[in-house]
Amino acid sequence: MPSERAMKTGSACPPPPGPGKLRLYSMRFCPYAQRTRLFLAAKGIQFETINVNLKDKPDWFLEKAPLGKVPVLEKDGKIVYESLVCNEYLDGIYPDKCVTPSDPLEKARQSMVLALWDAKVIGFYYKLMTGKEDERPALGKQFLDGLQFIEKALTQPFFSGNKAGALDYNLWPWFERLCMLKPIGVELSVDKFPQLTAWMERMLQLPEVKTCYFSPEAHAQFGKSWMAGSPDYDIGLEE
Ligand SMILES: N[C@@H](CCC(=O)N[C@@H](CS)C(=O)NCC(=O)O)C(=O)O
């Protein structure tokens, strides 16, 4: 089994995956790559992973990934990047257990929730992580106000209906990381977020979520190294 350790500048480019084989270029703690890992796990797709050191990217990675970001998929000499694009591609090439909605209106609804997420929530999440202490109360309020749009969008057990689907997987990685905001006083209360807190409990029970899960301690350790400017991509792995 190939090492999970992140590959950096100077490492040899791994030989291309064999015919019909799927490869994911990833970073173990990347929420965007986790979106794709959740799709892969939910659909039961076999794949191999190459983890990349994003602070010291190998040239061969930059040749494959013009944006220099993970996730990236490679199959039969073809490259696909951007998490949402990767995920739709996976449902396209492995139509079994399709998790992307086929109904155009439902698909539009899911994309609109993601647009709300991008516009009203995600920026504040990163600002809270990196912002100054005196900015945090205002940022925390903006973050939680934004999350109310997402709370209101959840009207069934899962965002995708009675079963988890594309929107659940595309949102989950940041909910798994909410633990990182707890030390700075930002938490989802059951009374203000009854739907989202119940959904988080349901998500944590799913095998695909468990497969791709990191504990709050691991996220905290990675977050600390990331904020110190020297991300430890290999936390918990053997030398
Ligand atoms: N819009 C991209 C965002 C992916 C992204 O930002 N990935 C981060 C890691 S979490 C990355 O690769 N960063 C490397 C860089 O920006 O240089 C997607 O949805 O895939």
PDBQT file of the ligand as one rigid body, heavy atoms in Angstrom, charges set to zero:
ROOT
HETATM    1  N1  LIG A 301     -12.433  25.625  -4.841  1.00  0.00    +0.000 N 
HETATM    2  C1  LIG A 301     -11.548  24.522  -4.539  1.00  0.00    +0.000 C 
HETATM    3  C2  LIG A 301     -10.858  24.798  -3.222  1.00  0.00    +0.000 C 
HETATM    4  C3  LIG A 301      -9.834  23.721  -2.865  1.00  0.00    +0.000 C 
HETATM    5  C4  LIG A 301      -8.809  24.233  -1.854  1.00  0.00    +0.000 C 
HETATM    6  O1  LIG A 301      -8.783  25.422  -1.497  1.00  0.00    +0.000 OA
HETATM    7  N2  LIG A 301      -7.969  23.312  -1.381  1.00  0.00    +0.000 N 
HETATM    8  C5  LIG A 301      -6.881  23.750  -0.547  1.00  0.00    +0.000 C 
HETATM    9  C6  LIG A 301      -6.602  22.768   0.609  1.00  0.00    +0.000 C 
HETATM   10  S1  LIG A 301      -7.922  22.730   1.771  1.00  0.00    +0.000 SA
HETATM   11  C7  LIG A 301      -5.611  23.774  -1.367  1.00  0.00    +0.000 C 
HETATM   12  O2  LIG A 301      -5.361  22.884  -2.149  1.00  0.00    +0.000 OA
HETATM   13  N3  LIG A 301      -4.799  24.806  -1.152  1.00  0.00    +0.000 N 
HETATM   14  C8  LIG A 301      -3.519  24.922  -1.784  1.00  0.00    +0.000 C 
HETATM   15  C9  LIG A 301      -3.267  26.312  -2.287  1.00  0.00    +0.000 C 
HETATM   16  O3  LIG A 301      -4.219  27.124  -2.309  1.00  0.00    +0.000 OA
HETATM   17  O4  LIG A 301      -2.138  26.603  -2.658  1.00  0.00    +0.000 OA
HETATM   18  C10 LIG A 301     -12.355  23.222  -4.503  1.00  0.00    +0.000 C 
HETATM   19  O5  LIG A 301     -13.562  23.276  -4.257  1.00  0.00    +0.000 OA
HETATM   20  O6  LIG A 301     -11.779  22.165  -4.764  1.00  0.00    +0.000 OA
ENDROOT
TORSDOF 0
